[in-house]
């Protein structure tokens, strides 16, 4: 299917070589803007206290989004973690005891 002249295709699809022309704007003129600049004006650096206040406001805003567990869920999760830790402790203790007895039997 061919593209008609004057179609509304986007610029990255209308190049003749089949590759998108990401660095050329739709008007076809290149700008001398540095690659790293995103077109935003440079912001003036705020003082230490303003940045710290913004940081803590953002922390509080994120903590308000957290879904906190209920008391019942917290009890269940805590019990699961403690039981799992006790099982791993028992496994490591058993392996340690077995290796110690084996080493004592082999090396006397």
Backbone as a printed PyTorch tensor [residue, N CA C, xyz], in Angstrom:
tensor([[[  0.8500,  -1.1660,   0.0000],
         [  0.0000,   0.0000,   0.0000],
         [  0.8930,   1.2240,   0.0000]],

        [[  0.6570,   2.1410,  -0.9000],
         [  1.5140,   3.3170,  -1.0100],
         [  0.8880,   4.4780,  -0.2920]],

        [[  1.7550,   5.3950,   0.1110],
         [  1.3080,   6.5530,   0.8460],
         [  1.0580,   7.6920,  -0.1320]],

        [[ -0.0950,   8.3000,  -0.0660],
         [ -0.4400,   9.3890,  -0.9760],
         [  0.2820,  10.6600,  -0.5710]],

        [[  0.5640,  11.4980,  -1.5670],
         [  1.2210,  12.7730,  -1.2990],
         [  0.2970,  13.6390,  -0.4590]],

        [[  0.8300,  14.2390,   0.5980],
         [  0.0300,  15.1150,   1.4460],
         [ -0.7410,  14.3520,   2.5110]],

        [[ -0.3310,  13.1310,   2.8140],
         [ -1.0420,  12.3580,   3.8300],
         [ -0.7230,  12.9140,   5.2150]],

        [[ -1.4330,  12.4330,   6.1890],
         [ -1.2540,  12.9100,   7.5620],
         [ -0.3500,  11.9830,   8.3570]],

        [[  0.5410,  11.2630,   7.6940],
         [  1.4510,  10.3580,   8.3900],
         [  2.4110,  11.1690,   9.2450]],

        [[  2.8670,  10.5520,  10.3070],
         [  3.8060,  11.2340,  11.1910],
         [  5.1620,  11.3500,  10.5200]],

        [[  5.9970,  12.3340,  10.9080],
         [  7.2800,  12.5470,  10.2430],
         [  8.2080,  11.3420,  10.3010]],

        [[  8.1750,  10.5530,  11.3940],
         [  9.0930,   9.4350,  11.4730],
         [  8.7200,   8.3210,  10.5090]],

        [[  7.4950,   8.3250,   9.9800],
         [  7.0850,   7.3040,   9.0250],
         [  7.1310,   7.8090,   7.5910]],

        [[  7.3700,   9.0790,   7.3840],
         [  7.3180,   9.6190,   6.0340],
         [  8.6930,   9.7830,   5.3990]],

        [[  9.7640,   9.3360,   6.0510],
         [ 11.0870,   9.4760,   5.4430],
         [ 11.2220,   8.4810,   4.3000]],

        [[ 12.0080,   8.8480,   3.2960],
         [ 12.1120,   8.0320,   2.1010],
         [ 12.9790,   6.7940,   2.2950]],

        [[ 13.9050,   6.8190,   3.2830],
         [ 14.8030,   5.6870,   3.4540],
         [ 14.2380,   4.6220,   4.3840]],

        [[ 13.0690,   4.8500,   4.9530],
         [ 12.4540,   3.8620,   5.8230],
         [ 12.9030,   3.9540,   7.2640]],

        [[ 13.8900,   4.8070,   7.5400],
         [ 14.3610,   4.9920,   8.9110],
         [ 13.7390,   6.2730,   9.4370]],

        [[ 13.4140,   6.2720,  10.7190],
         [ 12.8470,   7.4720,  11.3180],
         [ 13.8810,   8.5780,  11.3950]],

        [[ 13.4610,   9.7900,  11.2200],
         [ 14.3820,  10.9210,  11.3220],
         [ 14.0920,  11.6430,  12.6220]],

        [[ 14.6090,  11.0890,  13.7230],
         [ 14.3010,  11.6050,  15.0460],
         [ 14.9260,  12.9660,  15.3110]],

        [[ 16.0730,  13.2760,  14.6670],
         [ 16.7500,  14.5220,  14.9730],
         [ 16.3150,  15.6670,  14.0640]],

        [[ 15.4240,  15.4380,  13.1260],
         [ 14.9530,  16.4930,  12.2370],
         [ 13.4980,  16.7870,  12.5780]],

        [[ 13.1880,  18.0320,  12.9490],
         [ 11.8070,  18.3790,  13.2700],
         [ 10.9240,  18.3250,  12.0210]],

        [[  9.5870,  18.3510,  12.1920],
         [  8.6750,  18.2290,  11.0620],
         [  8.9090,  19.2610,   9.9670]],

        [[  9.4070,  20.4300,  10.2800],
         [  9.6640,  21.4570,   9.2740],
         [ 10.8740,  21.1390,   8.4120]],

        [[ 11.6930,  20.1830,   8.8030],
         [ 12.8480,  19.7810,   8.0290],
         [ 14.1020,  20.5700,   8.3490]],

        [[ 14.0370,  21.5140,   9.2600],
         [ 15.2160,  22.3220,   9.6000],
         [ 15.8190,  21.8000,  10.8910]],

        [[ 17.1150,  21.6710,  10.8950],
         [ 17.8160,  21.2340,  12.1010],
         [ 18.0950,  22.4470,  12.9730]],

        [[ 18.1080,  22.2070,  14.2670],
         [ 18.4480,  23.2790,  15.1940],
         [ 19.8360,  23.0250,  15.7460]],

        [[ 20.4700,  24.0480,  16.2440],
         [ 21.8100,  23.9310,  16.8060],
         [ 21.7690,  23.7090,  18.3110]],

        [[ 20.6510,  23.2150,  18.7960],
         [ 20.5010,  22.9760,  20.2140],
         [ 21.3390,  21.7720,  20.6120]],

        [[ 22.0460,  21.8240,  21.7640],
         [ 22.8290,  20.6740,  22.2070],
         [ 21.9270,  19.4660,  22.4610]],

        [[ 22.4540,  18.2460,  22.2430],
         [ 21.6650,  17.0330,  22.3970],
         [ 21.1700,  16.8420,  23.8290]],

        [[ 21.9550,  17.1900,  24.8350],
         [ 21.5860,  16.9500,  26.2200],
         [ 20.4720,  17.8430,  26.7170]],

        [[ 20.2430,  18.9620,  26.0920],
         [ 19.2360,  19.9020,  26.5450],
         [ 17.8690,  19.4130,  26.0930]],

        [[ 16.9270,  19.3250,  27.0110],
         [ 15.6060,  18.8220,  26.6640],
         [ 14.6540,  19.9590,  26.3090]],

        [[ 15.1590,  21.1570,  26.1180],
         [ 14.3100,  22.2740,  25.7380],
         [ 13.7430,  23.0270,  26.9240]],

        [[ 13.9870,  22.5500,  28.1270],
         [ 13.4760,  23.2110,  29.3210],
         [ 14.4630,  24.2960,  29.7480]],

        [[ 13.9580,  25.4180,  30.2100],
         [ 14.8840,  26.4450,  30.7160],
         [ 15.5420,  25.9650,  32.0070]],

        [[ 16.7690,  26.3930,  32.2210],
         [ 17.4770,  25.9830,  33.4240],
         [ 16.7970,  26.5700,  34.6460]],

        [[ 16.6310,  25.7300,  35.6750],
         [ 16.0110,  26.1970,  36.9000],
         [ 17.0820,  26.7020,  37.8530]],

        [[ 16.7470,  27.7420,  38.5620],
         [ 17.6550,  28.2990,  39.5470],
         [ 17.7260,  27.3340,  40.7260]],

        [[ 18.9270,  27.0720,  41.2160],
         [ 19.0980,  26.1290,  42.3080],
         [ 18.5470,  26.7390,  43.5910]],

        [[ 17.6780,  25.9580,  44.2760],
         [ 17.0680,  26.4390,  45.5140],
         [ 18.0580,  26.2800,  46.6620]],

        [[ 17.8000,  27.0220,  47.7360],
         [ 18.7030,  26.9180,  48.8840],
         [ 18.4860,  25.5990,  49.6140]],

        [[ 19.3570,  25.2860,  50.5390],
         [ 19.3580,  24.0180,  51.2380],
         [ 18.0520,  23.7630,  51.9790]],

        [[ 17.5250,  24.7660,  52.6580],
         [ 16.3120,  24.5760,  53.4490],
         [ 15.0930,  24.3440,  52.5640]],

        [[ 15.0250,  25.0120,  51.4310],
         [ 13.9060,  24.8020,  50.5180],
         [ 13.9510,  23.3960,  49.9280]],

        [[ 15.1550,  22.9300,  49.5880],
         [ 15.2840,  21.5740,  49.0490],
         [ 14.9480,  20.5280,  50.1050]],

        [[ 15.3800,  20.7550,  51.3610],
         [ 15.0730,  19.8140,  52.4430],
         [ 13.5690,  19.7810,  52.7110]],

        [[ 12.9200,  20.9360,  52.6990],
         [ 11.4750,  20.9890,  52.9200],
         [ 10.7300,  20.2540,  51.8080]],

        [[ 11.1660,  20.4490,  50.5680],
         [ 10.5520,  19.7500,  49.4390],
         [ 10.7470,  18.2430,  49.5760]],

        [[ 11.9330,  17.8330,  49.9790],
         [ 12.2340,  16.4100,  50.1580],
         [ 11.2950,  15.7890,  51.1870]],

        [[ 11.1170,  16.4350,  52.3310],
         [ 10.2530,  15.8790,  53.3770],
         [  8.7790,  15.9120,  52.9740]],

        [[  8.3670,  16.9260,  52.2310],
         [  6.9830,  16.9470,  51.7320],
         [  6.7440,  15.7820,  50.7780]],

        [[  7.7320,  15.4740,  49.9490],
         [  7.5970,  14.3510,  49.0230],
         [  7.5740,  13.0160,  49.7720]],

        [[  8.3450,  12.8970,  50.8450],
         [  8.3270,  11.6770,  51.6590],
         [  6.9490,  11.4750,  52.2650]],

        [[  6.3800,  12.5210,  52.8380],
         [  5.0620,  12.4210,  53.4600],
         [  4.0070,  12.0770,  52.4140]],

        [[  4.1080,  12.6680,  51.2310],
         [  3.1460,  12.3660,  50.1610],
         [  3.2440,  10.9000,  49.7500]],

        [[  4.4570,  10.3450,  49.6750],
         [  4.6110,   8.9370,  49.3070],
         [  4.1040,   8.0180,  50.4110]],

        [[  4.3450,   8.3780,  51.6680],
         [  3.8710,   7.5420,  52.7760],
         [  2.3480,   7.5100,  52.8430]],

        [[  1.6930,   8.5540,  52.3840],
         [  0.2260,   8.5530,  52.3650],
         [ -0.3150,   7.5810,  51.3180]],

        [[  0.4930,   7.2490,  50.3090],
         [  0.0710,   6.3200,  49.2600],
         [  0.2360,   4.8590,  49.6650]],

        [[  0.9930,   4.6090,  50.7350],
         [  1.2860,   3.2380,  51.1480],
         [  0.0290,   2.5800,  51.6950]],

        [[ -0.1930,   1.3310,  51.3000],
         [ -1.3010,   0.5560,  51.8490],
         [ -0.7520,  -0.2060,  53.0500]],

        [[ -1.1200,   0.2330,  54.2410],
         [ -0.6020,  -0.3560,  55.4560],
         [ -1.3900,  -1.6160,  55.7990]],

        [[ -0.7200,  -2.6700,  56.3160],
         [ -1.4520,  -3.8910,  56.6680],
         [ -2.3030,  -3.6860,  57.9170]],

        [[ -3.3840,  -4.4660,  57.9980],
         [ -4.2120,  -4.4300,  59.2030],
         [ -3.4820,  -5.1670,  60.3190]],

        [[ -4.0020,  -5.0780,  61.5350],
         [ -3.3670,  -5.7570,  62.6660],
         [ -3.3590,  -7.2730,  62.4450]],

        [[ -4.4490,  -7.8070,  61.8940],
         [ -4.5350,  -9.2450,  61.6390],
         [ -3.5030,  -9.6710,  60.5960]],

        [[ -3.3650,  -8.9060,  59.5130],
         [ -2.3690,  -9.2200,  58.4850],
         [ -0.9570,  -9.1280,  59.0500]],

        [[ -0.7150,  -8.1090,  59.8500],
         [  0.6100,  -7.9290,  60.4370],
         [  0.9660,  -9.0950,  61.3520]],

        [[ -0.0070,  -9.5680,  62.1560],
         [  0.2290, -10.7170,  63.0320],
         [  0.5310, -11.9620,  62.2090]],

        [[ -0.2330, -12.1530,  61.1230],
         [ -0.0070, -13.3240,  60.2640],
         [  1.3670, -13.2710,  59.6240]],

        [[  1.7380, -12.1250,  59.0670],
         [  3.0430, -11.9830,  58.4150],
         [  4.1810, -12.2020,  59.4050]],

        [[  4.0460, -11.6540,  60.6000],
         [  5.0840, -11.7950,  61.6160],
         [  5.2450, -13.2520,  62.0230]],

        [[  4.1260, -13.9490,  62.2010],
         [  4.1730, -15.3630,  62.5670],
         [  4.8490, -16.1820,  61.4730]],

        [[  4.5240, -15.9200,  60.2240],
         [  5.1300, -16.6450,  59.1040],
         [  6.6370, -16.4220,  59.0870]],

        [[  7.0790, -15.1900,  59.2840],
         [  8.5160, -14.8950,  59.2650],
         [  9.2330, -15.5870,  60.4180]],

        [[  8.6490, -15.5650,  61.6120],
         [  9.2960, -16.1970,  62.7650],
         [  9.3820, -17.7140,  62.5790]],

        [[  8.3010, -18.3350,  62.0820],
         [  8.3190, -19.7870,  61.8560],
         [  9.3520, -20.1450,  60.7910]],

        [[  9.4070, -19.3650,  59.7130],
         [ 10.3940, -19.6280,  58.6640],
         [ 11.8100, -19.5060,  59.2040]],

        [[ 12.0750, -18.4790,  59.9910],
         [ 13.4210, -18.3040,  60.5730],
         [ 13.7740, -19.4670,  61.4870]],

        [[ 12.8180, -19.9310,  62.2900],
         [ 13.0850, -21.0690,  63.1700],
         [ 13.3700, -22.3340,  62.3690]],

        [[ 12.6730, -22.5270,  61.2540],
         [ 12.9320, -23.6910,  60.4020],
         [ 14.3390, -23.6270,  59.8060]],

        [[ 14.7470, -22.4710,  59.3440],
         [ 16.0820, -22.3160,  58.7660],
         [ 17.1510, -22.4980,  59.8470]],

        [[ 16.9040, -21.9750,  61.0340],
         [ 17.8540, -22.1600,  62.1460],
         [ 18.0010, -23.6460,  62.4600]],

        [[ 16.8780, -24.3640,  62.4980],
         [ 16.9260, -25.8080,  62.7520],
         [ 17.6830, -26.5490,  61.6650]],

        [[ 17.4680, -26.1740,  60.4060],
         [ 18.1660, -26.8080,  59.2960],
         [ 19.6790, -26.5800,  59.3850]],

        [[ 20.0700, -25.3340,  59.6230],
         [ 21.5010, -25.0200,  59.7300],
         [ 22.1160, -25.7200,  60.9470]],

        [[ 21.3790, -25.7590,  62.0560],
         [ 21.8820, -26.4460,  63.2600],
         [ 22.0740, -27.9300,  62.9770]],

        [[ 21.1020, -28.5400,  62.3100],
         [ 21.2010, -29.9660,  61.9860],
         [ 22.3710, -30.2520,  61.0570]],

        [[ 22.5500, -29.4450,  60.0190],
         [ 23.6810, -29.6360,  59.1150],
         [ 25.0100, -29.4430,  59.8350]],

        [[ 25.0880, -28.4290,  60.6830],
         [ 26.3190, -28.1660,  61.4270],
         [ 26.6500, -29.3360,  62.3470]],

        [[ 25.6420, -29.8530,  63.0330],
         [ 25.8470, -30.9770,  63.9350],
         [ 26.2840, -32.2140,  63.1450]],

        [[ 25.6300, -32.4480,  62.0100],
         [ 25.9930, -33.5990,  61.1700],
         [ 27.4050, -33.4950,  60.6240]],

        [[ 27.7890, -32.3290,  60.1290],
         [ 29.1530, -32.1430,  59.6060],
         [ 30.1920, -32.2570,  60.7130]],

        [[ 29.8590, -31.7640,  61.9020],
         [ 30.8110, -31.8590,  63.0270],
         [ 31.0370, -33.3140,  63.4090]],

        [[ 29.9400, -34.0950,  63.4690],
         [ 30.0910, -35.5250,  63.8250],
         [ 30.8400, -36.2750,  62.7260]],

        [[ 30.5690, -35.9320,  61.4530],
         [ 31.2720, -36.5790,  60.3450],
         [ 32.7590, -36.2450,  60.3770]],

        [[ 33.0950, -34.9790,  60.6390],
         [ 34.5050, -34.5770,  60.7040],
         [ 35.1970, -35.2620,  61.8740]],

        [[ 34.4920, -35.4010,  62.9950],
         [ 35.0770, -36.0660,  64.1620],
         [ 35.2850, -37.5460,  63.8650]],

        [[ 34.3420, -38.1630,  63.1470],
         [ 34.4780, -39.5890,  62.8210],
         [ 35.6020, -39.8240,  61.8070]],

        [[ 35.7600, -38.9110,  60.8600],
         [ 36.7820, -39.0840,  59.8100],
         [ 38.1760, -38.7710,  60.3480]],

        [[ 38.3100, -37.6470,  61.0200],
         [ 39.6490, -37.1750,  61.4430],
         [ 39.9920, -37.5400,  62.8700]],

        [[ 39.0440, -38.0950,  63.5950],
         [ 39.2760, -38.6420,  64.9270],
         [ 39.5720, -37.6680,  65.9460]]])
